[in-house]
Amino acid sequence: MELITLWLKQLDSLVWGAPMLIMIFGTGIYLMIGLRFMPLLNITKGFKLLWQGRDHKPDSTDEQRAKGQISPFNALMTSLSATIGTGNITGVATAIFIGGPGALFWMWITALIGMATKYAEAVCAVHYREVDEQGNYLGGPMYYIKNGLGKNWLWLGFLFALFGALASFGIGNTVQANAVAHALQAQFNIPPWVTGLILVVLTGSVVLGGIKRIAHVAGKLVPLMAVVYILAGIVVLITHFSQIPQAFMLIVKSAFTPVAATGGFLGATVMIAVQSGVARGIFSNEAGLGSAPIAHAAARTNNPVRQGKIAMLGTFIDTIIVCSITGLAIILTGVWSSGVQGAALTIAAFDQSLPDIGGIIVSLAQAVFAFTTILGWSVYGERCVEYLFGLRSVIVFRVLWILAVPIGVMVELDFIWLLAGILNALMALPNLIALLLLSPVVFKLTRKANQLG
């Protein structure tokens, strides 16, 4: 096992090395330029469309004829349920612990560029989606590869679905269940087996209901917990309001100059700041991995561009808003150089400004975010399995998904974390290739929609 772990560590450093980060970053830049910076110029329009895309009575003939299973709003919430998770709390803290304050700057840049990637993913997902025998709307990289690139590229879609199905049980299930158990045990002394039992019941009651039930729960739970966490973070920022300008100066300066060792911080070069910021940014918002478009393909809409503008907000909300709250709290309170790492670093930052309740809020947020990630990733894994093995495999997948939860709670997951990270990178490759090849379609649909107003 030690030999396998060592080999996987070497493979992980290879697949998440500079070439992969350059490919993800480069694809985003290419799409952003090709879209003439439309995602950045339409953030306000995206929020307006998101608000209009809630469950409500259609007020136009076009909306009445729109096809899909869930509202555009709930499609984004399902996507966010999978992206807003441990990466927003533990991931940000880890990036700053390794790369210093400058890592947060590179997370921001990755997110802004990733908006173009997420937009293109959703446009392709809706444009090339299918409907199965039960009326489920199926989409995502495997379908836009199949229907957009043709038979000669079917092997690429197969690879994405295979890697996605396997990765879902790691990054989307067991490691999230483990995060819930650890957070509740550390803060409330709840035994892991109790957490496992509760998670099995909650996960089963939602997942067995399919994407409509998952979207409904995500549409209520994700906004609620995100607002609570953001409000608590704002309190931290307000208590250190006078230091905010210096904090931003430190972030920008650290992004371009080495940070010397101080306190418990070991120091970081510019390259380390870039790598940790970009890698953790991608891990958090998933732009380029190809997971989010699977949820957006089920949106009730006839307009791929409209859904794309809603989808791109996922990256903005996840990183520019939620991750920034975490990162700024850590930097403003000064705990970033304390030597503490992981979720404990975020807890230390919130506890400083919110004694007694700061840690509770962070722990509850981590537990809820991890649970909703289990729900969101169940959709991704299920769609990948259905693509590979057909509709009959769905119920088998759902049962296995529920049974995997207590395994994640009770066992050490260093090996699974490592394997899931590799599989995530392997998911990204087919998706990025497809986005580059289908980019002319994305640009054409966008221009046409802009001409129609």
ChimeraX attribute file (.defattr): number of C-alpha atoms within 10 A of each C-alpha:
attribute: neighborCount
match mode: 1-to-1
recipient: residues
	/A:1	7
	/A:2	8
	/A:3	8
	/A:4	10
	/A:5	15
	/A:6	11
	/A:7	11
	/A:8	17
	/A:9	16
	/A:10	11
	/A:11	15
	/A:12	18
	/A:13	11
	/A:14	14
	/A:15	19
	/A:16	18
	/A:17	13
	/A:18	13
	/A:19	12
	/A:20	17
	/A:21	19
	/A:22	13
	/A:23	16
	/A:24	24
	/A:25	21
	/A:26	15
	/A:27	22
	/A:28	27
	/A:29	20
	/A:30	16
	/A:31	27
	/A:32	22
	/A:33	13
	/A:34	15
	/A:35	20
	/A:36	13
	/A:37	15
	/A:38	17
	/A:39	25
	/A:40	17
	/A:41	10
	/A:42	15
	/A:43	17
	/A:44	13
	/A:45	14
	/A:46	21
	/A:47	15
	/A:48	13
	/A:49	17
	/A:50	22
	/A:51	13
	/A:52	14
	/A:53	24
	/A:54	15
	/A:55	13
	/A:56	8
	/A:57	8
	/A:58	13
	/A:59	8
	/A:60	9
	/A:61	8
	/A:62	12
	/A:63	15
	/A:64	12
	/A:65	12
	/A:66	15
	/A:67	16
	/A:68	20
	/A:69	19
	/A:70	26
	/A:71	25
	/A:72	28
	/A:73	24
	/A:74	29
	/A:75	34
	/A:76	28
	/A:77	29
	/A:78	31
	/A:79	31
	/A:80	29
	/A:81	31
	/A:82	32
	/A:83	31
	/A:84	31
	/A:85	28
	/A:86	26
	/A:87	25
	/A:88	29
	/A:89	27
	/A:90	23
	/A:91	25
	/A:92	33
	/A:93	31
	/A:94	23
	/A:95	30
	/A:96	27
	/A:97	28
	/A:98	21
	/A:99	28
	/A:100	33
	/A:101	31
	/A:102	30
	/A:103	34
	/A:104	35
	/A:105	24
	/A:106	24
	/A:107	29
	/A:108	21
	/A:109	16
	/A:110	28
	/A:111	31
	/A:112	22
	/A:113	26
	/A:114	30
	/A:115	31
	/A:116	31
	/A:117	33
	/A:118	31
	/A:119	31
	/A:120	31
	/A:121	36
	/A:122	32
	/A:123	29
	/A:124	31
	/A:125	31
	/A:126	32
	/A:127	22
	/A:128	21
	/A:129	22
	/A:130	18
	/A:131	12
	/A:132	11
	/A:133	7
	/A:134	7
	/A:135	10
	/A:136	18
	/A:137	24
	/A:138	25
	/A:139	28
	/A:140	32
	/A:141	35
	/A:142	33
	/A:143	26
	/A:144	25
	/A:145	30
	/A:146	20
	/A:147	17
	/A:148	19
	/A:149	16
	/A:150	10
	/A:151	12
	/A:152	9
	/A:153	16
	/A:154	15
	/A:155	14
	/A:156	21
	/A:157	25
	/A:158	20
	/A:159	18
	/A:160	26
	/A:161	27
	/A:162	20
	/A:163	21
	/A:164	29
	/A:165	26
	/A:166	19
	/A:167	26
	/A:168	25
	/A:169	23
	/A:170	25
	/A:171	24
	/A:172	29
	/A:173	29
	/A:174	27
	/A:175	26
	/A:176	27
	/A:177	29
	/A:178	24
	/A:179	25
	/A:180	27
	/A:181	26
	/A:182	21
	/A:183	24
	/A:184	19
	/A:185	16
	/A:186	14
	/A:187	14
	/A:188	12
	/A:189	11
	/A:190	14
	/A:191	13
	/A:192	20
	/A:193	13
	/A:194	14
	/A:195	21
	/A:196	21
	/A:197	14
	/A:198	13
	/A:199	21
	/A:200	18
	/A:201	11
	/A:202	14
	/A:203	22
	/A:204	18
	/A:205	14
	/A:206	18
	/A:207	21
	/A:208	16
	/A:209	11
	/A:210	18
	/A:211	25
	/A:212	19
	/A:213	16
	/A:214	25
	/A:215	27
	/A:216	17
	/A:217	18
	/A:218	26
	/A:219	21
	/A:220	12
	/A:221	17
	/A:222	21
	/A:223	14
	/A:224	11
	/A:225	17
	/A:226	19
	/A:227	12
	/A:228	14
	/A:229	20
	/A:230	17
	/A:231	13
	/A:232	21
	/A:233	25
	/A:234	17
	/A:235	15
	/A:236	25
	/A:237	21
	/A:238	13
	/A:239	14
	/A:240	15
	/A:241	13
	/A:242	11
	/A:243	14
	/A:244	16
	/A:245	11
	/A:246	11
	/A:247	20
	/A:248	18
	/A:249	13
	/A:250	17
	/A:251	21
	/A:252	17
	/A:253	16
	/A:254	23
	/A:255	25
	/A:256	15
	/A:257	14
	/A:258	18
	/A:259	21
	/A:260	13
	/A:261	12
	/A:262	12
	/A:263	12
	/A:264	14
	/A:265	21
	/A:266	15
	/A:267	17
	/A:268	22
	/A:269	18
	/A:270	18
	/A:271	15
	/A:272	19
	/A:273	30
	/A:274	24
	/A:275	21
	/A:276	25
	/A:277	31
	/A:278	26
	/A:279	23
	/A:280	26
	/A:281	31
	/A:282	24
	/A:283	23
	/A:284	26
	/A:285	32
	/A:286	26
	/A:287	30
	/A:288	30
	/A:289	26
	/A:290	28
	/A:291	30
	/A:292	32
	/A:293	32
	/A:294	31
	/A:295	33
	/A:296	37
	/A:297	32
	/A:298	28
	/A:299	28
	/A:300	25
	/A:301	24
	/A:302	16
	/A:303	18
	/A:304	26
	/A:305	24
	/A:306	22
	/A:307	29
	/A:308	28
	/A:309	28
	/A:310	28
	/A:311	33
	/A:312	30
	/A:313	26
	/A:314	27
	/A:315	31
	/A:316	21
	/A:317	18
	/A:318	24
	/A:319	30
	/A:320	21
	/A:321	15
	/A:322	20
	/A:323	28
	/A:324	21
	/A:325	22
	/A:326	29
	/A:327	28
	/A:328	24
	/A:329	30
	/A:330	26
	/A:331	24
	/A:332	22
	/A:333	21
	/A:334	14
	/A:335	22
	/A:336	29
	/A:337	22
	/A:338	14
	/A:339	13
	/A:340	17
	/A:341	23
	/A:342	17
	/A:343	23
	/A:344	18
	/A:345	26
	/A:346	28
	/A:347	26
	/A:348	24
	/A:349	26
	/A:350	27
	/A:351	19
	/A:352	18
	/A:353	20
	/A:354	19
	/A:355	11
	/A:356	11
	/A:357	15
	/A:358	21
	/A:359	23
	/A:360	20
	/A:361	21
	/A:362	27
	/A:363	26
	/A:364	18
	/A:365	24
	/A:366	28
	/A:367	23
	/A:368	23
	/A:369	29
	/A:370	29
	/A:371	25
	/A:372	29
	/A:373	27
	/A:374	29
	/A:375	30
	/A:376	30
	/A:377	30
	/A:378	27
	/A:379	26
	/A:380	27
	/A:381	28
	/A:382	26
	/A:383	26
	/A:384	31
	/A:385	22
	/A:386	19
	/A:387	21
	/A:388	17
	/A:389	10
	/A:390	12
	/A:391	17
	/A:392	10
	/A:393	14
	/A:394	20
	/A:395	14
	/A:396	12
	/A:397	18
	/A:398	21
	/A:399	13
	/A:400	12
	/A:401	26
	/A:402	22
	/A:403	15
	/A:404	17
	/A:405	25
	/A:406	23
	/A:407	17
	/A:408	23
	/A:409	26
	/A:410	16
	/A:411	11
	/A:412	13
	/A:413	16
	/A:414	11
	/A:415	15
	/A:416	18
	/A:417	16
	/A:418	17
	/A:419	20
	/A:420	23
	/A:421	19
	/A:422	21
	/A:423	23
	/A:424	25
	/A:425	22
	/A:426	21
	/A:427	26
	/A:428	24
	/A:429	20
	/A:430	25
	/A:431	25
	/A:432	22
	/A:433	16
	/A:434	24
	/A:435	24
	/A:436	16
	/A:437	14
	/A:438	18
	/A:439	20
	/A:440	13
	/A:441	16
	/A:442	26
	/A:443	17
	/A:444	12
	/A:445	18
	/A:446	20
	/A:447	14
	/A:448	12
	/A:449	14
	/A:450	10
	/A:451	8
	/A:452	7
	/A:453	6
